[in-house]
């Protein structure tokens, strides 16, 4: 059921969702590394605070919102190309028409 629904989505939507998931996973892995290494005493502050779960959720949300779109942007800028039957490169070239400029009279006022 999920595979059929996934395949029915447009390719662009699948591309964006896939890269957002990759970015969120990378962001959370980076957050886990920061907490594990206790960089700047971050884990100590969160673990000894009464609002530690709230702080962790805010950090996780911030990393997801930052790294998810960054992964999509990097995938787009790296030049991901779609191989689709409706690809514009495979379409026949547009007909070339030779145009001539139109002549207009201008009355000179003195």
C-alpha positions in Angstrom: 0.0 0.0 0.0 2.7 2.5 0.9 4.9 1.5 -2.1 1.9 2.0 -4.4 1.2 5.4 -2.9 4.8 6.4 -3.1 5.0 5.4 -6.8 1.9 7.4 -7.5 3.4 10.6 -6.3 5.0 12.9 -8.9 8.7 12.5 -9.4 9.4 16.0 -8.1 7.5 15.4 -4.9 9.3 12.1 -4.3 12.6 13.9 -5.0 11.9 16.6 -2.4 10.6 14.2 0.3 13.5 11.8 -0.2 16.1 14.6 0.2 14.3 16.2 3.1 14.4 12.8 4.9 18.1 12.5 4.2 18.8 16.0 5.4 16.8 15.5 8.6 18.6 12.2 9.3 22.0 14.0 8.8 21.0 16.8 11.0 19.9 14.5 13.8 23.1 12.5 13.5 25.1 15.7 13.8 23.0 16.7 16.9 23.6 13.2 18.4 27.4 13.7 17.8 27.2 17.1 19.5 25.4 15.7 22.5 27.6 12.7 22.7 30.8 14.7 22.7 29.2 17.2 25.1 30.5 20.1 23.0 30.3 23.3 25.1 28.7 21.4 27.9 25.5 21.1 25.8 24.5 17.6 27.1 25.3 18.6 30.7 23.0 21.6 30.5 20.2 19.7 28.9 20.4 16.7 31.2 20.6 18.8 34.4 17.7 21.1 33.5 14.1 20.6 34.5 13.1 21.6 30.9 15.6 19.2 29.3 13.0 17.4 27.1 11.7 20.7 25.8 15.3 21.9 25.0 16.0 18.6 23.2 12.8 18.9 21.1 13.7 22.5 20.2 17.2 21.4 19.2 15.9 18.5 17.2 13.3 20.7 15.4 15.9 23.3 14.7 18.3 20.9 13.2 15.6 19.2 11.1 14.4 22.6 9.7 17.9 23.6 8.9 19.4 20.4 7.5 16.3 19.2 5.6 16.0 22.1 3.2 19.8 22.4 2.9 19.9 18.8 1.6 17.1 19.6 -1.0 19.0 22.8 -2.1 22.3 20.9 -2.5 20.6 18.2 -4.5 19.0 20.7 -6.8 22.2 22.7 -7.2 24.2 19.5 -7.9 22.1 19.2 -11.0 19.8 16.2 -10.4 18.2 15.4 -13.7 14.9 13.6 -14.2 14.7 10.9 -16.8 11.1 11.0 -17.8 9.3 10.2 -21.0 8.0 13.8 -21.0 11.5 15.2 -20.8 11.9 18.6 -22.6 15.2 17.5 -24.1 13.6 14.7 -26.0 10.8 16.9 -27.4 11.0 17.9 -31.0 12.6 21.4 -31.5 10.2 24.3 -31.9 9.7 25.6 -35.4 11.9 28.6 -36.3 10.0 31.5 -37.8 11.8 34.5 -39.3 10.3 37.7 -38.0 10.8 41.2 -39.4 10.4 44.4 -37.5 7.2 46.4 -38.1 7.6 49.8 -39.5 5.8 52.7 -37.8 5.5 56.3 -38.9 6.4 59.0 -36.4 5.2 62.5 -36.9 7.8 65.0 -35.8 6.4 67.9 -33.8 8.4 71.2 -33.9 
